[in-house]
Amino acid sequence: MILDDNIVNKQMVENENFDGLNYAKDNGVWFDKQNGDSICLAFCNNKHTAQAVAEALNLLDNIEGDGITLKK
């Protein structure tokens, strides 16, 4: 797919790309260290924002894990 404006939106990304080690619990964003521990990365104003932040972090991790470089 060739993009005219170089913008990727959520509809272009498959749901499994939002899965990863970051997750939302209540209004917190947590990272699973895979050793039985988790660390809190952030507290948000509500659970929906926390879920969106966790999904965005997972997407970023998955994109970088695939070797795709991101523009700054």
N, C-alpha and C positions, 0 to 999 in steps of 0.2 A: 504494500500500500504506500503510495506516495502522498505526502502531506504538503499542501500548498503553504500552510502557515506554521508548520513545525510545532503544533500544539497537540498534545495527547490528552484526551479526556477520559473520565472514568468508564464510559461506555465502551471504549476501545480495549480495555484491560479485562482479562478474565478473572473470575472470582477467586480462583486458587492463588492468584498473585498477591492477594491481600492476607494470606495466611502466613504465620511465622511465629517467632519467639516473643513478639510484643503482643500484649493483650490488655483489654480494659476490664477493670473490676470496680464496680460502682462508678465513681467519678475519677478514679486513678488510672494511670497508664503504667503498666508493669512489664518488666523484661524477665523472662524465664531463663535462669542461668543453667538449666539442665543438670543441676546437681542436687535438686530438691529445694533450692533457694530461688527467690525472686527478689528483684530490686524495683523500687518505685522510681519511675523516671519523671513523672509529672502528676499534678492534680489539676483537674479541669473544672469548669463551672457546672457541668452536668455530664451524665453518662453517655450521651450521644456525642458530645465533643470528644470525650475520652476514647470512644470507639473509633471515631474518625482519625484521631491522632495515631492510635495503635495501627490501624490499617495503612495509614500513610507511611509510618516507619517500616512496616513489613514490606510494603511495595518498594520503598527505597532500598532496603536490604536485598530484596530479590532482584531488582534491576542491577545493582552493583555486583551482586553475586553472579549474574549472567555475563559480566564483563562489559556492560554498557557504560560508557562515560557520560556524565551529565554536564550540561553547560552551567556555568556559574554566572 
